[in-house]
Amino acid sequence: MTSEGAVADMIQIEEYLEQGGVLSAPDNAPARYRGELMRLMSSFVDSELAASAGFANAINHAPGIKERIAASRITLEKADHAERVLKVMETFGTDIQRYQRQHDWAARVARDAEVGAARQAGDMRLSVFHYPIAGWTDAVVMNVLQGLATGVQMRELTAVSYGPLADVFREIAPRETRHAELGFEGLERIVVTPEGKAEAEVALSYWRPRVAAGFGAANSSRFATLKKFGLRHSPNEELLGRWEAELADRLNTIGL
């Protein structure tokens, strides 16, 4: 194929994707699309592995059996979600055994650290997952905030233009929603006492800006490319706004 033919094919594929088209196999994915798709999948997998490791450490802080079961379920299912997406990455040539071992997913920075300077090379987890959880209330609040953020982001992910990945995300989405609900149920039990409510307010102040940062910068220059490829549909600032509105509604119901 001539270079002119390759360019023409690429333009046709981009137009197809921009109009809502779906790709179904690695061989159909042009290089630029493949790169953005792999970046998206890596960010999700790394975040799920880091989240699973973080909640594993929180299990022993749980105040009762019900809470231990909830934390254990989240730990297990987030690892399972990572594995499901890794299997899609494997079809693009990723060595999934090596991938899982490339970082210490439980590693965290200091609570007051600036994450930007502390990231490991190639670690694509959302920045919020670089911070340590400090006790049960802190874990619950973090799970509520990030769980609602994941719910907002899953609406984008279930509509990605790579069909096999969209199918996996549609399977994952209800369980991610349930993780947030488990967190909110735990938070409701915490805030019934003045001491618990005060602890929750402190945790909210800590985690809210860190979770918000995961939506990315407003007016992102990459958004146009991702939208053209059918990998994104709503800009960062719109997703952030949805999260802030949903969070305010949920917190208002329990007096936070």
Contacts in CASP RR format, 6 or more apart in sequence:
PFRMAT RR
TARGET T0000
AUTHOR 0000-0000-0000
METHOD contacts of the structure
MODEL  1
MTSEGAVADMIQIEEYLEQGGVLSAPDNAPARYRGELMRLMSSFVDSELA
ASAGFANAINHAPGIKERIAASRITLEKADHAERVLKVMETFGTDIQRYQ
RQHDWAARVARDAEVGAARQAGDMRLSVFHYPIAGWTDAVVMNVLQGLAT
GVQMRELTAVSYGPLADVFREIAPRETRHAELGFEGLERIVVTPEGKAEA
EVALSYWRPRVAAGFGAANSSRFATLKKFGLRHSPNEELLGRWEAELADR
LNTIGL
1 9 0 8 1.000
9 30 0 8 1.000
10 30 0 8 1.000
10 32 0 8 1.000
13 28 0 8 1.000
13 30 0 8 1.000
13 33 0 8 1.000
14 228 0 8 1.000
14 229 0 8 1.000
17 23 0 8 1.000
17 33 0 8 1.000
17 161 0 8 1.000
17 228 0 8 1.000
17 229 0 8 1.000
17 230 0 8 1.000
18 227 0 8 1.000
18 228 0 8 1.000
18 229 0 8 1.000
18 230 0 8 1.000
20 161 0 8 1.000
20 230 0 8 1.000
21 161 0 8 1.000
21 230 0 8 1.000
22 161 0 8 1.000
22 162 0 8 1.000
22 163 0 8 1.000
22 166 0 8 1.000
23 29 0 8 1.000
23 33 0 8 1.000
23 161 0 8 1.000
23 162 0 8 1.000
23 163 0 8 1.000
24 162 0 8 1.000
24 163 0 8 1.000
24 164 0 8 1.000
25 91 0 8 1.000
25 164 0 8 1.000
26 34 0 8 1.000
26 91 0 8 1.000
26 92 0 8 1.000
26 93 0 8 1.000
29 37 0 8 1.000
29 92 0 8 1.000
29 162 0 8 1.000
32 225 0 8 1.000
32 229 0 8 1.000
33 229 0 8 1.000
34 92 0 8 1.000
36 225 0 8 1.000
36 226 0 8 1.000
36 229 0 8 1.000
36 231 0 8 1.000
37 92 0 8 1.000
37 160 0 8 1.000
37 162 0 8 1.000
37 165 0 8 1.000
37 229 0 8 1.000
37 231 0 8 1.000
38 89 0 8 1.000
38 92 0 8 1.000
38 94 0 8 1.000
39 124 0 8 1.000
40 157 0 8 1.000
40 160 0 8 1.000
40 231 0 8 1.000
41 85 0 8 1.000
41 88 0 8 1.000
41 89 0 8 1.000
41 165 0 8 1.000
42 89 0 8 1.000
42 124 0 8 1.000
43 124 0 8 1.000
43 125 0 8 1.000
43 126 0 8 1.000
44 81 0 8 1.000
44 82 0 8 1.000
44 85 0 8 1.000
44 157 0 8 1.000
45 82 0 8 1.000
45 85 0 8 1.000
45 86 0 8 1.000
45 89 0 8 1.000
45 99 0 8 1.000
45 124 0 8 1.000
46 103 0 8 1.000
46 105 0 8 1.000
46 123 0 8 1.000
46 124 0 8 1.000
46 125 0 8 1.000
46 129 0 8 1.000
47 124 0 8 1.000
47 125 0 8 1.000
47 126 0 8 1.000
47 129 0 8 1.000
48 78 0 8 1.000
48 79 0 8 1.000
48 81 0 8 1.000
48 82 0 8 1.000
48 85 0 8 1.000
49 78 0 8 1.000
49 79 0 8 1.000
49 82 0 8 1.000
49 100 0 8 1.000
49 103 0 8 1.000
49 105 0 8 1.000
49 125 0 8 1.000
50 105 0 8 1.000
50 106 0 8 1.000
50 125 0 8 1.000
50 129 0 8 1.000
50 130 0 8 1.000
51 74 0 8 1.000
51 78 0 8 1.000
51 129 0 8 1.000
51 146 0 8 1.000
52 74 0 8 1.000
52 75 0 8 1.000
52 76 0 8 1.000
52 78 0 8 1.000
52 79 0 8 1.000
52 82 0 8 1.000
52 105 0 8 1.000
53 105 0 8 1.000
53 106 0 8 1.000
54 75 0 8 1.000
54 106 0 8 1.000
54 108 0 8 1.000
54 129 0 8 1.000
54 133 0 8 1.000
55 71 0 8 1.000
55 74 0 8 1.000
55 75 0 8 1.000
55 78 0 8 1.000
55 133 0 8 1.000
55 139 0 8 1.000
55 143 0 8 1.000
56 75 0 8 1.000
56 106 0 8 1.000
57 106 0 8 1.000
57 133 0 8 1.000
58 71 0 8 1.000
58 133 0 8 1.000
58 135 0 8 1.000
58 136 0 8 1.000
58 139 0 8 1.000
59 68 0 8 1.000
59 71 0 8 1.000
59 72 0 8 1.000
59 75 0 8 1.000
61 135 0 8 1.000
61 136 0 8 1.000
61 139 0 8 1.000
62 68 0 8 1.000
62 70 0 8 1.000
62 71 0 8 1.000
62 136 0 8 1.000
63 136 0 8 1.000
67 136 0 8 1.000
67 186 0 8 1.000
70 182 0 8 1.000
70 183 0 8 1.000
70 185 0 8 1.000
70 186 0 8 1.000
71 139 0 8 1.000
73 179 0 8 1.000
73 182 0 8 1.000
74 143 0 8 1.000
74 179 0 8 1.000
74 182 0 8 1.000
77 175 0 8 1.000
77 179 0 8 1.000
78 179 0 8 1.000
81 172 0 8 1.000
81 175 0 8 1.000
81 176 0 8 1.000
83 96 0 8 1.000
84 168 0 8 1.000
84 171 0 8 1.000
84 172 0 8 1.000
85 165 0 8 1.000
85 168 0 8 1.000
86 94 0 8 1.000
86 96 0 8 1.000
86 99 0 8 1.000
86 100 0 8 1.000
87 96 0 8 1.000
87 168 0 8 1.000
88 162 0 8 1.000
88 164 0 8 1.000
88 165 0 8 1.000
88 168 0 8 1.000
89 96 0 8 1.000
89 99 0 8 1.000
90 96 0 8 1.000
91 164 0 8 1.000
102 122 0 8 1.000
103 120 0 8 1.000
103 123 0 8 1.000
105 125 0 8 1.000
107 120 0 8 1.000
108 130 0 8 1.000
108 131 0 8 1.000
108 132 0 8 1.000
109 115 0 8 1.000
109 118 0 8 1.000
109 130 0 8 1.000
109 131 0 8 1.000
109 132 0 8 1.000
110 132 0 8 1.000
111 131 0 8 1.000
111 132 0 8 1.000
111 134 0 8 1.000
111 206 0 8 1.000
113 130 0 8 1.000
113 131 0 8 1.000
115 127 0 8 1.000
115 130 0 8 1.000
115 131 0 8 1.000
116 127 0 8 1.000
118 130 0 8 1.000
119 127 0 8 1.000
119 130 0 8 1.000
126 214 0 8 1.000
127 210 0 8 1.000
127 213 0 8 1.000
127 214 0 8 1.000
128 142 0 8 1.000
128 146 0 8 1.000
128 207 0 8 1.000
128 210 0 8 1.000
128 211 0 8 1.000
128 213 0 8 1.000
128 214 0 8 1.000
131 210 0 8 1.000
133 139 0 8 1.000
133 142 0 8 1.000
137 190 0 8 1.000
137 196 0 8 1.000
137 199 0 8 1.000
137 200 0 8 1.000
137 203 0 8 1.000
138 199 0 8 1.000
138 203 0 8 1.000
138 206 0 8 1.000
138 207 0 8 1.000
140 183 0 8 1.000
140 186 0 8 1.000
140 187 0 8 1.000
140 190 0 8 1.000
140 200 0 8 1.000
140 203 0 8 1.000
141 187 0 8 1.000
141 200 0 8 1.000
141 203 0 8 1.000
141 204 0 8 1.000
141 207 0 8 1.000
142 203 0 8 1.000
142 207 0 8 1.000
142 211 0 8 1.000
143 179 0 8 1.000
143 180 0 8 1.000
143 182 0 8 1.000
143 183 0 8 1.000
144 180 0 8 1.000
144 183 0 8 1.000
144 184 0 8 1.000
144 187 0 8 1.000
144 250 0 8 1.000
145 204 0 8 1.000
145 207 0 8 1.000
145 208 0 8 1.000
145 211 0 8 1.000
145 247 0 8 1.000
146 207 0 8 1.000
146 211 0 8 1.000
147 176 0 8 1.000
147 179 0 8 1.000
147 180 0 8 1.000
147 183 0 8 1.000
148 180 0 8 1.000
148 243 0 8 1.000
148 246 0 8 1.000
148 247 0 8 1.000
148 250 0 8 1.000
149 211 0 8 1.000
149 214 0 8 1.000
149 215 0 8 1.000
149 243 0 8 1.000
150 176 0 8 1.000
150 179 0 8 1.000
150 180 0 8 1.000
151 173 0 8 1.000
151 176 0 8 1.000
151 177 0 8 1.000
151 180 0 8 1.000
152 239 0 8 1.000
152 242 0 8 1.000
152 243 0 8 1.000
152 246 0 8 1.000
153 215 0 8 1.000
153 239 0 8 1.000
154 169 0 8 1.000
154 172 0 8 1.000
154 173 0 8 1.000
154 176 0 8 1.000
154 177 0 8 1.000
156 232 0 8 1.000
156 233 0 8 1.000
156 234 0 8 1.000
156 239 0 8 1.000
157 165 0 8 1.000
157 166 0 8 1.000
157 169 0 8 1.000
157 173 0 8 1.000
158 166 0 8 1.000
158 169 0 8 1.000
158 170 0 8 1.000
158 173 0 8 1.000
159 166 0 8 1.000
159 233 0 8 1.000
160 166 0 8 1.000
160 169 0 8 1.000
160 230 0 8 1.000
160 231 0 8 1.000
161 229 0 8 1.000
161 230 0 8 1.000
161 231 0 8 1.000
162 231 0 8 1.000
184 250 0 8 1.000
187 200 0 8 1.000
187 254 0 8 1.000
188 254 0 8 1.000
190 196 0 8 1.000
190 197 0 8 1.000
190 199 0 8 1.000
190 200 0 8 1.000
191 197 0 8 1.000
191 200 0 8 1.000
191 254 0 8 1.000
191 255 0 8 1.000
191 256 0 8 1.000
197 255 0 8 1.000
197 256 0 8 1.000
200 256 0 8 1.000
201 256 0 8 1.000
204 251 0 8 1.000
204 256 0 8 1.000
208 247 0 8 1.000
211 243 0 8 1.000
212 240 0 8 1.000
212 243 0 8 1.000
212 244 0 8 1.000
215 236 0 8 1.000
215 237 0 8 1.000
215 239 0 8 1.000
215 240 0 8 1.000
215 243 0 8 1.000
216 236 0 8 1.000
216 240 0 8 1.000
217 236 0 8 1.000
218 235 0 8 1.000
218 236 0 8 1.000
218 237 0 8 1.000
218 240 0 8 1.000
219 235 0 8 1.000
219 237 0 8 1.000
220 235 0 8 1.000
220 236 0 8 1.000
223 232 0 8 1.000
223 235 0 8 1.000
223 236 0 8 1.000
226 232 0 8 1.000
227 233 0 8 1.000
END
